[in-house]
Amino acid sequence: MPVKTGLKKTFASKFDDELRFFRGWLDKPKAVGSIVPTSSVTSRRMASIVNPRSGLPVLELGPGTGVITRAILERGVRPEDLYLVEYSEDFVDHLRSHFAGVNVIHGDAFDLGKTLGAAGNLQFDAAVSGVPLLNFPVARRVAYIEGILDRLPPGRPVVQLTYGPLSPVPPGRGNYTVKHFDFIFRNIPPTQLWIYRRGGAEDATNVRPLKKPIMKARR
C-alpha cells in the first residue's frame, strides 16, 4: 500500500507540474517555450555541466516548474548556492514553495544587472538556460548570452536548450564560442542542447556525471 500511495503522489505531482506549465504557456506563450516541462533526461544532461566542487554558485534562467532545478540539486549543488531567475510570477510562487533555501528571483533574464540586484556582483560556476530564445530577435539573444558569460569564469559554460535545429545564438556575433552539446530525443518536443563559452580551456569535468551526488533534492 505505501508503494501505491507513493506512486499516486508522484503522478499527481507530475500532472500538477504539467498543468501549471500549460497554464503558463497560455498566459505568456512568448516567455514559455513549450506546453510541457523539460524531461528528466534533458534536465540531467543540462545539469551535468555544473561542477558542484567549484565553490561558486550556479545560475539557472527560466526554470519554469523546477525540473532542471531538481537535477542541479541532485548534482550536488547546495540550495543556497543556486540562483533562479524566473519571469512568471506563478512559477516563482511554485518554485519558492517547492525548493526551500534556493534563491528564487522574480525578474527579466534579459536584464540581469537589474534583476539580480544584490547578487549582481556574484561570479557563477556555470549557467543553465531554459529561456525560449527563438521567440526573441537575434540581437537580444546575443546580448543575453554575453550578459551571462560576463558573470562566469573564463572557459565555464552556459548550456541552452532549443527546439530548433540550429544554435539559437549564432556564432561570430560576439565574444563567445558555440558548441553542439547533445540532441535529446526523449523530450517533448525533441531538444537540442548548445554550449557557449568565452576564453579559457574547456573543463572536461562539465560533461562527466558525478558517481555520488553530495546531497539529494528536497521533493
N, C-alpha and C positions, 0 to 999 in steps of 0.2 A: 504493500500500500504506500509506504513512504516514497518508493521509486516512482509510482504513478503520479503521486502528488507533486513530486519534483519536476516530472516531465510536463505536467499541466502548467506549472508556474513558468517553466522555461518557454513553452509555446505561447502562453499568454503574454509574457514579456516581449517576445519576438513580434507577436502580432501588434502589440501596443506601439512598439518602435516603428513598425512599417506603416501603421495607420497615422502616427504622428508625422512621419516623413512625408507621406502622401498629402496630408493637410498642409504641411509647409510648402510643398511644391505647388499646390493650388493657390495658396496665398501669395507666394513670391517665386514664380517659376524661373525668373532670371537669377535668383540667388541660390536656388536649389536645383542641382543639375540632373537629378533622376527622381523617379517616383518611388523608388525603394532604396533602403540603406545599402551601403557598400557591403560585400560579402565578407565573411570571416577570413577566407583565403586571401583576398585582396588586402584586408586590414593587416594581417600578419606579415605579408610581404612588404607592405609600406613601412610597418613598424621595424622591420629588420635593419633599416639604415641607421637606427638610433644606437648610440653607444652609451649604455647606462653607467659605464665606469668613467666617463669623461669628466665628471664633476660639474658639468654645465647643465642648465635647464633645457627643456625641449619645447618647441613651439609647434602647435597644431592650429591650422587655419581651416575654417569651415567644417567643424567636427560633426555637425548635424546631431544625431541622437547618441553619438559616442561609441560607435562600433570600433572605429580606429583608435579612439581614446583608450578603450579597454585593452586593445592589443599592445599599445605603447606601455601601459601599466604592467601588463603581463611580461613585457620585455625586461622589466626590472627598474623602470623609472619610478621614483618616489612621487606620490601625488603632489606634494608641494613643489616639485621641480618640473611640473607640467603646466604649461600656459596654453589655454584655449581661447581663440578669438572667433566668436560666432555672431552673425548679423541678425539672426532670427530670435526675437525675444522669447518665443515659445520654446525653441530649442535650448536657449540659455537657462530657462527655468528647469527644464528637464535635466540638463547636464549638472546643474548645481544640486539637484535633489538625488542624483544617482552616483555622483563621483565626489565624495567627501574629501576635502583637503586640496583638490585640484583648483588651480586658479582659472576661473571661467570669466572671460571678459566680453561684455556686450559691446560690439562696435564693428567698424568697417575694416576689413583686412587689407583694403587698398590704401588705407591711411594709417599705417602702423605707428608713425610718430605720435599721432593724436590718440589713437585707440589704446596703445599700451600704457600710456600715462606714466606712472611711477616706475613701471617696468621697462620704459623706453630705452634705458641705457644698458640693459642686460645683453650679454652675448649668449647665444644658444648653441648647443651642440649640433642640432640638425632641425629641419622643419619639414612637417608633413602637411600637405595641402590637398584638401578636397573641394576647394573653391572651383565652381564651374567656369573656367577661364574662357571657354569658347563662346560664352554669352557676352563677352566684352571685346572692345576693339583691341587690335594687336598692340598698339602703343601702351595701353593700360596694362596689358599682360606683361609686357617687357618691364615696365616700371614696377609692377607688383613683384616680379622675381628679383629685380635689382634691390628693391627695398628690403626683401627678406635676406638676401645674401649680404647686405650691409651689416647684418646682425649675427652672422656666422663666422667662425674662424676660417682662414683660407683652406680650401680643399674639402670642407664639410658640405654635405648635400642638402638640397631641397628635393623632395620627391613629390611629384604631381600626378594625379590620376586624370584621365581624359577618356572620352568615348569616341573620339575621332581617331583616324589612322596616323596622323602626324603630330609632332610636338606642338602643343598649343602656344608655346613661346618659341618662335623661330630662332635658329642660330644666326650669328652675325649681326644681331641688332643691339648688342650691349656687351658689357664686361662679364661674360659667363660662358660656360661650355654646356653643351646639350648631349645627353647620352640616353639611348633607349634602355630601360631597366627590365621591363617584363611585359608580357601580354597575358592577362588573366581571363581565361575563357569561362571559368566558374564564377561569373558575376553577371548581374542583370542591370544593364547590358554588358557584354564583354568589355574589358577595360585595358587600356594601355597605361603603363607607368613610365614616367620620364624623370631623369635626374638632372639637376642643374647645379653647377659648382662655379667657384671663382678662385683661380690660383691654387697653389699648394699641391701636394701629391695626393692622389686618390687613396683613401683609407680603406684597406681591404677588410677591416672589421665590420664595415657597414653592410656587407652582404652575407654575413655568416650568422645564423641563428645561435643564440646562447643555449647551451645544453640545460642549464638550470636557472630559470628566472629567479631574480633576487626576491621578488615578492609577488603575490597574486593580487589581481584587481579586486576591489570591493564590488560584489554583484548584487 
